[in-house]
Each structure stands twice: as structure tokens, then as C-alpha cells.
């Protein structure tokens, strides 16, 4: 019964967002919201110049490229760009909340999300081995509201300093143990912590070196239909609440390529299936002359 109700709600949501009037209304509302924030910054004396793409959030990306992108780790440049675009989008939409990184090593990815954290948001870092150099790197970004947990991720459900925060996390990155069992456990924890409009990112999805990660994620989503993947690419899968998926899907369809290009990434964004077929975008290196590429039978048609 619950799945039936969920399916009806999702059908109605997709119907609304496929309507030109409602899509136009969303874009107009988003533009007004962005202008209001810019006016607020101007009245408060905050800087308003700089690139039109991301404003102060793009300055965070510039700082990341200058100070932190050379940290050893496995975080592809295209994924760095996609992260920054999504984190900046959350900022533009006033999507607030804490951040959680499961598996940090030396902080190559954690540095980027931390640069986007507001002072009142807590950044939680969990790793079985918490390196001092990682702590030093995060300390260069901010001195407070950092919670370092030297634990296996399976211990997180027993940690009140994390679980008592409840569903307040707007950005969660799962990059811990790459066994199917561990990924399932981490997804279970993340499911309870993810905020209504938050984004959950899974490392090495898709990656043929770790097929068990792929299967664990797909099976978890099949059994938890209130979550859905809206994009994947360059070893990262991006998951949100199904009710919030239209917000991200419209952004990906209308803005993501332009913003990734503005940050120097040459990519093609794919929507190779119909909306009823997972409704997920794929991001790859540039293919021919396509900014966006639709299904094989109609490559210019992008449907959400």
C-alpha cells in the first residue's frame, strides 16, 4: 500500500515538473530568490562582485583548487566540479544543515564540503584512522564546529553526538569500507540523518573495481523508495529524498552543464532514458559536441 501511494505521489510530482508553466514558475522563483540574496549581501556590505556562477561559493572552489586540490586521494577533478556546483546550489537555495564524511583519509574531498559549511553547521568526520594532517587541513578552513571521530562507521549508530542531531545533514559522503555490507550499513545510517533537501553522495558508484558497491546501492534504493539517485558520474552517485528530486533534476537539466563548464570541466550530461526509467542523469567526459545527450532514439530530447 505504501509503495502504491508513493508511486502515485511520484507520478504527480513528475507530471507537475514536466509542465512548462510549473517549470517556468520554479525558474522565476529561483531567480527572484537569487536576486534577493544578492541584494541582501549588497545592503550588508558583503562583496557582490566576482563570477556570476556561484558568486561567493565559486570563491570557495577557487580556494580549494589553490590550497587543497593537491591533497593525495581519489577525487577526480570532474567530481570536484560537480560537488562544488551542487554545494553552491544548496547555498543559493538556502538549504542548510550539518555535513558528514564517512572515510576521510587526508581530506581531499572533505576539504571541499567544509569550505561550503556555514559557521553554525557542524562538520562530522569519521574514519578508523584519524590522521593529524587531516585535522590540520580542516583547521586551516575553520577552527570550530568540527567533530573528529576515530571510529569504524559501524559504530556511528551508537554515538549520541551524531545520532542526536537527527535528520539535519544536508551533505553526506560515504567513502568508507567498500564491502557491500559496510555500504549498506552506511546507507542505513545516512538515511536516518539526511535532511529533507539534503544530498547523499556515494563514492565509487559506478566503478567496475567495486561492483559490490554498485549492487549494494541499487538494492538499497529498491528497498527504500523514499530515496532516489538523481545523478552519477566520475565515481560518485548522488542521492536525495524522492520528494526533493525535482528540485535537483531541474537544476541538473537547466544549469549544471553551464556551471561545470564555468569551472573548467568539459563534460557531457546524459539523460539516456525516460523519466519512468530511474530518472537519473549521468555525467561523463565530453562526448562529441554534446552538452546534454538524450536517449539513443532522440539524442536532443532531455526529459525529467
N, C-alpha and C positions, 0 to 999 in steps of 0.2 A: 504493500500500500504506500509506504513512504517513497519507494522508488518511483511509483506511478505519479505521485504528487510532485516529486522533484522533476520528473520528466516534463510534466505539463508546465511547471514554472519556468524551466529552461527553454521550452519551446516558445512560451510567451515572451520571455526576455529577448531571445534571438529575433523574434518577429518585430518587436519594438525597435531594436537596434539595426534591423535591416531596412527600416522605413526611413526615407530621405528626410522627412520632417523632423523626426526624433534625433537622427544623426546630426542634422543641422543645428537643432536646439542644443545638443550636447557640445558641439564645437563652439557655438556662440557663447554658451555659459562658461566654457573653459577659457575662452579669450577674455571675457569680462573679468573672470577670476584672476587671470594673469596680470591684466592691466591694473586691477585693484591692488594686487601685491606690489607692483612696481610703483604705483602712486604712494602706497604706504611707505616704501623704502625712501622715496624722494622726500616726503614730508618729514621723515625721521632723520634725514641727513645721511642715510646709508648710501653707498655708491650704487649707481644705476647704470653706469656705462659698461662697456665690455661686449662680448659677443651676444647676439640675440638668442642664441641657442643655449639655454641653461643658465644665463646670467651668472649669479654668484656660484651656482652649482658647477658651472663649467670651470670656474677658477679652482674649485676643489680638484677637478680632473687634471688641470694643468699642474697643480702642486703634486698630485700623485705621480704624474709622468716624470716630474723633475726629481722628486725625492724618494719615491718608493717603488717604482716600476722595475728597478733592477734587483729587488729582493729576490733571492733564489726561490723557485717554486714553479708550480704548473698552473699558470693562469694566463691563457692566451690573450694577446693584445685585443683581438676582436671581442673576446668575452669581457675584458676590462671596459671596452667602449659600451657594450650592451648594458653592463651593470650601471655605469655612470648615467646612461640615458634613463634607465628605469628608476634609479635613485633620485635623479633630478626631477623626473616626472612626479614621484611621490612628494617631493618638496613643493612643486608647483600646485599640487592638488591638496596641500596641507594634510597629507597622510602622515600622522605622527605615530611614534611608538619606539619600543626598545629594539635592540638588534642582538642576534645570537649567531655565533660562528662555532660550529662543531668541527674540530680539527683545524688548527691554525698554523702549525709548524713555525715558519719565520714571519708570517703575516703578510704575504704578498696580496692576498685578496682581502683580508681583514682591514688592511690599511685603507682601502678604497671605501668600504662601507663606513668605517669610522670617520673618515673625512666628511661624510654626509650626515653624521649624527648631530642632533641638536644638543646643547649643553644639558638639558634636563632629561635626555634619553640615556638609558643605561646600555652599555655595550658589554655583552657577556661572551667570554671566550672560554671554550672548553677543549682541553687536549690532555692526553695521558702524560705528555711531557711538555711542561710549560717552560720554554727557553727564556733566559734572561734577555737575550737580544730582541725577542718578540716584544716583551714588556717595554723595553727601551724604545722600540719603534713606535708603539702605541702612545707612549708617554710624550713623544715629540708632537703628537697630534692633539692630545688632551690629557690633563692631569687628574681629572676626577670622573666619577660615574663609570669607571672601568671595573669589571668583575672578572678576575682571572681564576679559573677553576682547573686545577691539575687533577683531572679525573677521566676515566673512561666515560663515554657518552651514556652508557647503560646505567650509570649512577645518577644521571640528571633527575629522573623522577623522584629520587629520594632527597633532593636538595631544595629545601624550602625557599632559599634566597632566589631561586629561579622559578619554581612552580607557583609560588605565591603571587608572582606578577601576573599570572593568568594569561588571557588572550590579548596581550598588549604588544606583541612583537611584530613590527612592520617589515622586518627583513631578517630572514633566517637562511643560513647557508650550511648545508650538510656536506661535509668533506672529511668524514672520519674514516672508520674502518670500512673497507669496501666489500665486505661479505654481504650476501643477500639478507641474512638475519639481522646484521647490525643496521643496514639501511632501513629495514622495516621498523626496527625499534626507534631509530632516529626520526623517521617519518611520523611514528605514533606520538612521540614527544612534541615534534613540531606542530602536529595537528592541533594539539591542545593549547599551544602558545601563540599560534598565528592570529593576528588581528583580522578584523572583518575585511579590510582592504590591503592586508599585508601581502608580501611576496616571499615564497619559499623557493630557494634555489638548490638544486641537487647537482653535485659535482659528478663528472664522468657519465653524464647522460646526454646523448648516447655515446658510448665508447666501446668499440669491439674488444678492447683489452679487458673490460669488466662487464661481460654480459649479464652476470648475476645482479648488478646494479640496475640494469635496464629492466630485467624481469621483475625485480622487487618493486620498482616504482610503478610499472604498469599494473601489476597485480594489486598494489595498494590503492591506486586510483580507482580501479574497477570495484573494489570493495568499499571505497569511501567516496561516493559520487558527489558529495558536497565540495570536493576539491577537484580541480581540473588543471591540466597543463595548457598554457596559452602560447608558449614558445619554447624552442630548444635550438641549440647551436653552439659550436665550438666548445663541446664537452660540458655544457650546462643546460639543465632543464628548469623551466620557470613555471611554478605552480601557484595558484591563488584559489580563494574561495570561488565556487562557481557563480555565486551571485555578483561577485566583483569582476568576473571575467570580461564582460562587455566593456568596462572602463579601460582595461588594459588592451583588449583586442582593437578597439577604435584607435588608441594611441599607436599601437604597433602598425596598424594599417595606414594611418594618415601621417604619422610623424617619425617613426623610428628610423627609417632609412635616411631621411634628411639629417636627423640628428647624429646618426652614426657617421655619416659622410662628413659632417662638420667637425667631427673628432678624428678624422683621418682614416676611418675604416671603409674599405671597398668591399661591400658585401652585396649579396642578393638575398632578399627575404621572400620565402616561398609560402604560398598557400595552395598546396597541390591537391587538396581535397575539398569536398563540400563541407559546409558548416556542420552538418549532421555527422560527419566523419572525423570525430575528435575535436575539430575546430581549433587546431593548433598551428601556429606558424613555425617555419624552420628557417634558420639563418646559416648561410654558407659563405665561403669566399665568392667573389664576384663570378658570375656565370654569364658569358657573352655580354649583351648590353642591357640585361635586366636589372632594374632596381628592385622590382617586385615581379615574381613569376607565379602565375596561377596554375591550374591543372593542365595536364598534357593536352587535353582536348580543347582548351581555351586559355593559353598562357597569359593573356592580358586581363583575365577576369579574376578579381580578388573578392571573395565573398566571406563575410563573417556573420 
